[in-house]
Amino acid sequence: MSAGAPLVLISAGGTGGHLFPAEALAHVLRRLGLRVVLVTDERVGALAEKFPADEVVSVPSATPSRRSLVGMIEAAGTLWRGVSASRALIRRLQPAAVVGFGGYPTVPPLVAAWMLGVPRVVHEQNGVVGRANKFLARRVSMIATGFPEVRGLPRGVRAQIVHTGNPVRQSVIEAAKTLYPAALKGAKLRLLVFGGSQGARVMSDVVPDAVAKLPPEYLRRLVITQQARDEDQTRVASTYRALEAQAEVRPFFTDLPQRIADSHLVVARSGASTVAELAAIGRPAILVPLPGALDQDQAANARTLADIGAALMLPQTDFTPERLAEELVMRFENPDLLTKAALAAKGAGRTDAAERLAAAVLGLAGIDPARLAARKQA
């Protein structure tokens, strides 16, 4: 990468939901000939090892909590130290633009960019704006959205909104080339279960018990791939062994996009990345939004697929072994339901969101893609 090439500073919280779309954008920017630096927090861990950045920088950040005045004051002090560190970083790197993907680690770099007059973008992946992005909305030049409608944005920012879709990783784009494996009556049904990058205990509590309630003729035809947390893996695997079910249970799947593509049905949480990947690949789902979330963002995400017949949204209170077993039996008996849902999901998918977001960022920063291409060829 040329040292004189324009640089984009990308900031994202240290979870997969924020980092995966940031990673997709970074790949496109680097392919176009730009340099990329990632600003994140200490949670990022191994997720940053393959992030396509010239440099990965951690700045102080904190999540303010209204439960404690002392905690709020401490968090504000930490965020201000992050802003100071980000100002120094921006002065050193001279980025053409700063792009944030949500989470409180994005606040210091975006506030610093606002103070220094650098073009700045936030990308909101969810159907309800997150607290950090809501705070930043009036301080950025552009708000890119993953869904056509995003609830909770402040008044007066509509002119800044650009719907780009949610960028998905290259592995998702490759998996999206896999045709839906037709679900046939009397044939195997491949079930994939996961709870997001951090896992979800409710999946380990409910799904094995639901499988145990299936009639024997359906149990024999079910092929299960399930993510379970380390502390739940032995319990889940033992239940399936006792049932003589065909099952693979692991704490994490590095090839999750292809496993989504190979499945007939997915049971999962409804984080923004999960919903975007299900749509891009085109697979039917039973989605269980994370309960108790302040913003109810996962419920809004799930509803986008439920409203078009691509998914069944089940509140966690309704996600019981009995209800899940009923839903599985229904799909065994009526496999056309799965095929129709897969087509609906595929129709809502967008695999070019990273390119659309990159084009918006370049336009805001005043960077000519043709001149970038000429620089790469020189």
ChimeraX attribute file (.defattr): number of C-alpha atoms within 10 A of each C-alpha:
attribute: neighborCount
match mode: 1-to-1
recipient: residues
	/A:1	12
	/A:2	10
	/A:3	8
	/A:4	9
	/A:5	16
	/A:6	20
	/A:7	21
	/A:8	26
	/A:9	27
	/A:10	29
	/A:11	31
	/A:12	30
	/A:13	24
	/A:14	24
	/A:15	19
	/A:16	20
	/A:17	21
	/A:18	22
	/A:19	25
	/A:20	23
	/A:21	25
	/A:22	28
	/A:23	26
	/A:24	23
	/A:25	27
	/A:26	25
	/A:27	20
	/A:28	19
	/A:29	24
	/A:30	18
	/A:31	13
	/A:32	17
	/A:33	21
	/A:34	23
	/A:35	24
	/A:36	25
	/A:37	21
	/A:38	26
	/A:39	26
	/A:40	28
	/A:41	23
	/A:42	13
	/A:43	12
	/A:44	16
	/A:45	10
	/A:46	9
	/A:47	14
	/A:48	19
	/A:49	10
	/A:50	8
	/A:51	20
	/A:52	21
	/A:53	20
	/A:54	12
	/A:55	12
	/A:56	18
	/A:57	13
	/A:58	18
	/A:59	21
	/A:60	21
	/A:61	25
	/A:62	21
	/A:63	17
	/A:64	17
	/A:65	13
	/A:66	9
	/A:67	8
	/A:68	10
	/A:69	11
	/A:70	11
	/A:71	15
	/A:72	16
	/A:73	13
	/A:74	16
	/A:75	18
	/A:76	16
	/A:77	15
	/A:78	19
	/A:79	24
	/A:80	19
	/A:81	16
	/A:82	24
	/A:83	24
	/A:84	17
	/A:85	17
	/A:86	24
	/A:87	21
	/A:88	13
	/A:89	18
	/A:90	19
	/A:91	12
	/A:92	9
	/A:93	14
	/A:94	14
	/A:95	21
	/A:96	22
	/A:97	23
	/A:98	28
	/A:99	28
	/A:100	32
	/A:101	26
	/A:102	28
	/A:103	23
	/A:104	25
	/A:105	27
	/A:106	28
	/A:107	27
	/A:108	26
	/A:109	30
	/A:110	30
	/A:111	24
	/A:112	24
	/A:113	26
	/A:114	18
	/A:115	12
	/A:116	12
	/A:117	12
	/A:118	20
	/A:119	20
	/A:120	28
	/A:121	29
	/A:122	28
	/A:123	28
	/A:124	27
	/A:125	29
	/A:126	30
	/A:127	26
	/A:128	21
	/A:129	23
	/A:130	22
	/A:131	17
	/A:132	19
	/A:133	25
	/A:134	17
	/A:135	16
	/A:136	22
	/A:137	22
	/A:138	16
	/A:139	18
	/A:140	24
	/A:141	18
	/A:142	23
	/A:143	25
	/A:144	25
	/A:145	23
	/A:146	25
	/A:147	22
	/A:148	13
	/A:149	14
	/A:150	19
	/A:151	14
	/A:152	13
	/A:153	20
	/A:154	13
	/A:155	8
	/A:156	9
	/A:157	15
	/A:158	11
	/A:159	9
	/A:160	14
	/A:161	19
	/A:162	18
	/A:163	19
	/A:164	25
	/A:165	25
	/A:166	33
	/A:167	30
	/A:168	24
	/A:169	22
	/A:170	17
	/A:171	13
	/A:172	22
	/A:173	19
	/A:174	14
	/A:175	22
	/A:176	24
	/A:177	13
	/A:178	14
	/A:179	12
	/A:180	21
	/A:181	15
	/A:182	15
	/A:183	21
	/A:184	16
	/A:185	13
	/A:186	12
	/A:187	13
	/A:188	16
	/A:189	25
	/A:190	21
	/A:191	21
	/A:192	24
	/A:193	25
	/A:194	26
	/A:195	26
	/A:196	19
	/A:197	16
	/A:198	14
	/A:199	19
	/A:200	19
	/A:201	15
	/A:202	16
	/A:203	24
	/A:204	22
	/A:205	16
	/A:206	18
	/A:207	22
	/A:208	22
	/A:209	19
	/A:210	19
	/A:211	23
	/A:212	18
	/A:213	17
	/A:214	19
	/A:215	11
	/A:216	11
	/A:217	9
	/A:218	18
	/A:219	19
	/A:220	15
	/A:221	16
	/A:222	20
	/A:223	18
	/A:224	21
	/A:225	21
	/A:226	28
	/A:227	29
	/A:228	27
	/A:229	21
	/A:230	12
	/A:231	10
	/A:232	18
	/A:233	16
	/A:234	13
	/A:235	14
	/A:236	25
	/A:237	20
	/A:238	13
	/A:239	15
	/A:240	19
	/A:241	11
	/A:242	9
	/A:243	15
	/A:244	11
	/A:245	19
	/A:246	15
	/A:247	18
	/A:248	14
	/A:249	20
	/A:250	18
	/A:251	16
	/A:252	18
	/A:253	15
	/A:254	7
	/A:255	11
	/A:256	16
	/A:257	21
	/A:258	19
	/A:259	16
	/A:260	27
	/A:261	26
	/A:262	19
	/A:263	22
	/A:264	24
	/A:265	25
	/A:266	23
	/A:267	21
	/A:268	24
	/A:269	29
	/A:270	28
	/A:271	26
	/A:272	25
	/A:273	25
	/A:274	24
	/A:275	27
	/A:276	30
	/A:277	27
	/A:278	28
	/A:279	25
	/A:280	26
	/A:281	30
	/A:282	28
	/A:283	31
	/A:284	31
	/A:285	31
	/A:286	24
	/A:287	29
	/A:288	25
	/A:289	24
	/A:290	19
	/A:291	13
	/A:292	8
	/A:293	10
	/A:294	8
	/A:295	16
	/A:296	17
	/A:297	24
	/A:298	23
	/A:299	24
	/A:300	22
	/A:301	28
	/A:302	28
	/A:303	21
	/A:304	20
	/A:305	26
	/A:306	21
	/A:307	11
	/A:308	14
	/A:309	19
	/A:310	30
	/A:311	27
	/A:312	20
	/A:313	23
	/A:314	19
	/A:315	14
	/A:316	15
	/A:317	8
	/A:318	12
	/A:319	19
	/A:320	18
	/A:321	19
	/A:322	17
	/A:323	14
	/A:324	22
	/A:325	20
	/A:326	15
	/A:327	14
	/A:328	20
	/A:329	17
	/A:330	12
	/A:331	18
	/A:332	22
	/A:333	13
	/A:334	14
	/A:335	19
	/A:336	15
	/A:337	16
	/A:338	24
	/A:339	22
	/A:340	15
	/A:341	23
	/A:342	26
	/A:343	18
	/A:344	21
	/A:345	28
	/A:346	21
	/A:347	15
	/A:348	17
	/A:349	21
	/A:350	20
	/A:351	22
	/A:352	15
	/A:353	22
	/A:354	26
	/A:355	19
	/A:356	19
	/A:357	26
	/A:358	20
	/A:359	18
	/A:360	18
	/A:361	24
	/A:362	18
	/A:363	12
	/A:364	16
	/A:365	18
	/A:366	12
	/A:367	15
	/A:368	11
	/A:369	14
	/A:370	10
	/A:371	11
	/A:372	16
	/A:373	13
	/A:374	10
	/A:375	14
	/A:376	15
	/A:377	8
	/A:378	6
